Amino acid sequence: MMCYTDWMTLVEKDDGRADELWVLTDEDLWLVGKTLKVRFLDDRIPAWPNDGRGHITEEEILKIANEWHQCGVEQGKDVVPEFVPCGADDTADIRVKFIVDSGCPRSKVGTAATRVKAGDPTMWLDLKSPDNCPSLYKRTIRHEFGHALDLKHEHQHPDAPPLTDPRKLKEYLTQRLPPAEIDEKIRVQWAALARGASQKSKYDKESVMHYLIPEVVRANKYVGPTELPIELSDCDKTNIVLFYSKGAADEEQTPMGTMLALFLMNYSETS
């Protein structure tokens, strides 16, 4: 994962395969205010430096991830799930696998994590940061744990302006993927989400859930971010609370049978 982009390496996975990605509806929200137990599957974290030039710890990862939860606390609405360490005898909701030099941090989206075989990872993190962007690992944590909370990519917002040139994007992917995978990759990773499948908030180019589109594939009148979003934007902070506040209202109104059917409907993983 490079500082200037966080998607080019996605199509350069070491297994040469595109992930199977599906757009989920908002029914993959966790229960409002749920405590999400996180287990780190590796015996130790690779010796990745943090921006204080110490080394990244599990405690630091969870502290950064819980910036999402803290948004609700600070707004007086404790509705956003909190990430906590998983005890030895507890069942983990989120299972993190550390990956080195794979270039592809990714995560199951929302409650899709509950459909993963017990013991298998639901999130993969590569937290290496280049010298010219020592805080990149924080963006990776915020972004992937955002997906774990059921957040989608902001560049796929239905109201986003044209960000890529379709011809340039397809040419770029043609150099890196088998032909049979290109159209599906564009559909699931780049095409605008259906309006009903995304939160109805305004497009936010500063969102930490937004990719930085590299110049080689940008649309002619590109108006997206020109620097990689590292921090939660103001809209991120507001919308995550609105997102789960809406979920609280839906929990009171949705019949249990309908909730179960929606729960079983979809599966997703994204980066």
C-alpha positions as CSV (number, residue, x, y, z in Angstrom):
1,M,0.0,0.0,0.0
2,M,1.6,3.2,-1.1
3,C,1.0,6.7,0.2
4,Y,-0.2,8.2,-3.0
5,T,-2.8,5.5,-3.5
6,D,-4.5,2.7,-1.7
7,W,-6.0,0.8,-4.7
8,M,-3.3,0.2,-7.3
9,T,-1.8,-2.5,-5.1
10,L,-5.2,-4.0,-4.6
11,V,-5.1,-5.5,-8.1
12,E,-1.5,-6.7,-7.6
13,K,-2.2,-9.3,-5.0
14,D,0.4,-12.0,-4.6
15,D,-2.2,-14.7,-5.5
16,G,-3.0,-13.0,-8.8
17,R,-6.7,-13.2,-8.0
18,A,-9.4,-10.6,-7.7
19,D,-11.4,-10.8,-4.5
20,E,-15.1,-11.7,-4.6
21,L,-16.8,-8.5,-3.6
22,W,-20.5,-7.9,-3.3
23,V,-22.4,-4.7,-2.5
24,L,-24.3,-5.1,0.8
25,T,-27.3,-3.2,2.1
26,D,-27.4,-1.4,5.3
27,E,-28.8,-4.5,7.0
28,D,-25.2,-5.6,7.6
29,L,-25.0,-3.1,10.4
30,W,-24.0,-4.6,13.8
31,L,-26.5,-4.2,16.6
32,V,-26.4,-0.6,17.9
33,G,-23.9,-0.1,20.7
34,K,-22.6,-3.7,20.4
35,T,-19.2,-4.5,21.8
36,L,-17.1,-6.1,19.0
37,K,-14.4,-8.5,20.3
38,V,-11.2,-8.3,18.3
39,R,-8.6,-11.1,18.2
40,F,-5.2,-10.7,16.6
41,L,-4.3,-14.1,15.1
42,D,-0.6,-13.6,15.0
43,D,1.7,-14.2,17.9
44,R,3.2,-10.8,17.4
45,I,2.9,-7.7,15.2
46,P,5.6,-7.3,12.5
47,A,8.1,-4.6,13.6
48,W,6.2,-1.7,11.8
49,P,7.2,1.7,13.1
50,N,4.5,4.2,14.2
51,D,4.7,7.9,13.6
52,G,6.3,8.4,17.0
53,R,8.9,6.0,15.6
54,G,8.2,3.4,18.2
55,H,6.5,0.2,17.1
56,I,2.8,-0.3,16.5
57,T,1.0,-2.3,19.2
58,E,-2.4,-4.0,19.5
59,E,-3.4,-1.4,22.0
60,E,-2.6,1.4,19.5
61,I,-4.6,-0.4,16.7
62,L,-7.7,-0.6,18.9
63,K,-7.3,3.0,20.1
64,I,-7.2,4.2,16.5
65,A,-10.1,1.9,15.4
66,N,-12.2,3.2,18.3
67,E,-12.1,6.8,17.0
68,W,-15.3,5.7,15.2
69,H,-16.9,4.7,18.5
70,Q,-15.6,7.9,20.2
71,C,-17.6,9.9,17.6
72,G,-20.8,8.8,19.2
73,V,-19.5,9.3,22.7
74,E,-18.5,12.9,21.9
75,Q,-21.9,13.6,20.4
76,G,-23.8,12.2,23.4
77,K,-25.0,9.1,21.4
78,D,-23.3,5.9,22.5
79,V,-24.6,4.0,19.4
80,V,-21.4,3.1,17.5
81,P,-20.0,-0.3,18.3
82,E,-16.8,-0.4,20.4
83,F,-13.8,-2.6,19.5
84,V,-12.3,-4.4,22.6
85,P,-9.7,-7.2,23.0
86,C,-11.1,-10.7,22.8
87,G,-10.5,-12.8,25.9
88,A,-8.9,-16.2,25.5
89,D,-12.2,-18.1,26.0
90,D,-14.4,-15.7,24.1
91,T,-15.6,-15.9,20.5
92,A,-14.1,-13.1,18.4
93,D,-16.3,-10.9,16.2
94,I,-13.3,-9.5,14.3
95,R,-10.2,-11.6,13.6
96,V,-7.2,-9.7,12.3
97,K,-4.4,-11.3,10.3
98,F,-1.2,-9.3,9.7
99,I,0.2,-9.4,6.2
100,V,3.7,-8.2,5.1
101,D,4.4,-6.6,1.7
102,S,1.2,-8.0,0.2
103,G,-0.1,-4.5,-0.6
104,C,-3.7,-5.5,0.1
105,P,-5.3,-4.6,3.5
106,R,-8.9,-5.6,3.4
107,S,-11.9,-6.4,5.6
108,K,-15.2,-8.2,5.6
109,V,-18.0,-5.6,5.6
110,G,-20.2,-5.3,8.7
111,T,-21.8,-8.5,9.8
112,A,-20.4,-10.4,6.8
113,A,-17.7,-11.2,9.4
114,T,-20.1,-13.5,11.2
115,R,-20.4,-15.7,8.1
116,V,-16.7,-16.5,8.1
117,K,-15.5,-19.9,9.2
118,A,-14.6,-19.8,12.9
119,G,-10.9,-19.1,13.4
120,D,-10.4,-17.7,9.9
121,P,-9.5,-14.0,9.4
122,T,-12.1,-11.3,8.8
123,M,-9.6,-8.5,8.3
124,W,-6.1,-8.4,6.9
125,L,-3.7,-5.5,7.8
126,D,-0.5,-4.4,6.3
127,L,0.6,-1.4,8.4
128,K,3.8,-0.5,6.8
129,S,4.1,3.3,6.2
130,P,6.6,4.9,3.7
131,D,9.0,7.5,5.0
132,N,7.1,10.2,3.1
133,C,3.8,9.3,4.9
134,P,4.6,8.0,8.4
135,S,0.9,8.2,9.4
136,L,-0.4,6.0,6.6
137,Y,-0.9,3.1,9.0
138,K,-3.5,5.2,10.9
139,R,-5.4,5.7,7.7
140,T,-5.3,1.9,7.0
141,I,-6.7,1.2,10.5
142,R,-9.5,3.8,10.2
143,H,-10.4,2.7,6.7
144,E,-10.5,-1.1,7.4
145,F,-12.3,-0.8,10.7
146,G,-14.7,1.5,8.9
147,H,-15.5,-1.3,6.6
148,A,-15.9,-3.6,9.6
149,L,-18.6,-1.2,10.8
150,D,-20.4,-1.6,7.4
151,L,-19.1,1.5,5.7
152,K,-18.7,1.5,2.0
153,H,-16.2,3.3,-0.3
154,E,-16.9,7.0,-0.6
155,H,-15.7,7.2,-4.2
156,Q,-18.7,4.8,-5.0
157,H,-21.2,7.2,-3.6
158,P,-24.1,7.5,-6.1
159,D,-23.7,11.3,-6.1
160,A,-19.9,11.3,-6.5
161,P,-18.7,13.3,-9.6
162,P,-16.8,11.4,-12.4
163,L,-13.5,10.5,-10.8
164,T,-12.0,8.0,-13.3
165,D,-11.8,7.9,-17.0
166,P,-13.3,4.5,-17.9
167,R,-11.0,3.9,-20.8
168,K,-7.9,4.7,-18.7
169,L,-9.1,2.6,-15.8
170,K,-9.8,-0.4,-18.0
171,E,-6.4,-0.1,-19.7
172,Y,-4.7,0.0,-16.4
173,L,-6.5,-3.1,-15.1
174,T,-5.9,-4.9,-18.4
175,Q,-2.2,-4.8,-17.6
176,R,-2.7,-6.4,-14.2
177,L,-5.7,-8.7,-14.2
178,P,-6.9,-11.6,-16.3
179,P,-9.4,-10.4,-18.9
180,A,-12.3,-12.4,-17.3
181,E,-11.9,-10.5,-14.0
182,I,-11.7,-6.9,-15.3
183,D,-15.4,-6.0,-15.7
184,E,-16.3,-7.6,-12.3
185,K,-13.5,-5.7,-10.6
186,I,-14.8,-2.4,-12.0
187,R,-18.3,-3.3,-11.1
188,V,-17.6,-4.1,-7.5
189,Q,-14.7,-1.8,-6.7
190,W,-15.4,1.3,-8.8
191,A,-19.0,1.6,-10.1
192,A,-21.4,3.8,-8.2
193,L,-23.5,2.0,-5.6
194,A,-27.2,1.8,-6.0
195,R,-28.8,4.6,-4.0
196,G,-30.6,2.1,-1.8
197,A,-27.3,0.4,-0.9
198,S,-25.6,3.4,0.5
199,Q,-26.1,5.9,3.3
200,K,-28.1,8.9,2.0
201,S,-25.5,11.5,3.0
202,K,-23.7,14.0,0.8
203,Y,-20.6,12.9,-1.1
204,D,-17.5,13.7,0.9
205,K,-14.2,13.8,-0.9
206,E,-12.4,14.2,2.5
207,S,-13.7,10.9,3.9
208,V,-11.2,8.4,5.1
209,M,-13.3,5.8,3.2
210,H,-12.3,7.5,-0.1
211,Y,-9.6,6.2,-2.3
212,L,-7.0,8.6,-3.7
213,I,-7.4,8.2,-7.4
214,P,-4.0,8.2,-9.2
215,E,-3.5,10.6,-12.0
216,V,-3.0,7.9,-14.6
217,V,-6.7,7.0,-14.5
218,R,-8.3,10.3,-13.4
219,A,-11.2,11.9,-15.3
220,N,-10.4,15.0,-17.2
221,K,-12.3,17.3,-14.8
222,Y,-11.2,15.5,-11.6
223,V,-12.5,17.0,-8.4
224,G,-11.8,14.3,-6.0
225,P,-9.1,14.3,-3.2
226,T,-5.6,15.4,-4.3
227,E,-4.1,14.0,-1.1
228,L,-4.8,10.7,0.6
229,P,-7.4,11.2,3.4
230,I,-5.7,10.1,6.6
231,E,-8.0,11.4,9.3
232,L,-11.7,11.0,9.9
233,S,-13.5,13.9,8.1
234,D,-16.1,16.0,9.8
235,C,-18.7,14.2,7.7
236,D,-17.3,10.8,8.8
237,K,-17.7,11.8,12.4
238,T,-21.3,13.0,11.9
239,N,-22.4,10.2,9.5
240,I,-21.2,7.2,11.5
241,V,-23.4,8.4,14.4
242,L,-26.4,9.1,12.1
243,F,-25.8,5.7,10.5
244,Y,-26.1,3.8,13.8
245,S,-28.8,6.1,15.2
246,K,-30.8,5.1,12.1
247,G,-30.0,1.5,12.9
248,A,-31.4,2.0,16.4
249,A,-34.7,3.2,15.0
250,D,-34.8,0.3,12.5
251,E,-34.2,-2.3,15.2
252,E,-37.3,-1.1,17.0
253,Q,-39.4,-1.3,13.8
254,T,-38.1,-4.3,11.8
255,P,-39.7,-7.8,12.5
256,M,-37.2,-10.4,13.6
257,G,-38.0,-12.7,10.7
258,T,-37.2,-9.9,8.2
259,M,-34.0,-9.1,10.0
260,L,-32.9,-12.8,9.9
261,A,-33.7,-13.0,6.1
262,L,-31.7,-9.8,5.5
263,F,-28.9,-11.0,7.6
264,L,-28.5,-14.2,5.5
265,M,-28.8,-12.4,2.2
266,N,-25.3,-11.1,1.4
267,Y,-21.5,-11.5,1.8
268,S,-18.8,-9.0,1.3
269,E,-15.1,-8.2,1.6
270,T,-13.4,-5.1,0.5
271,S,-10.3,-3.1,1.0
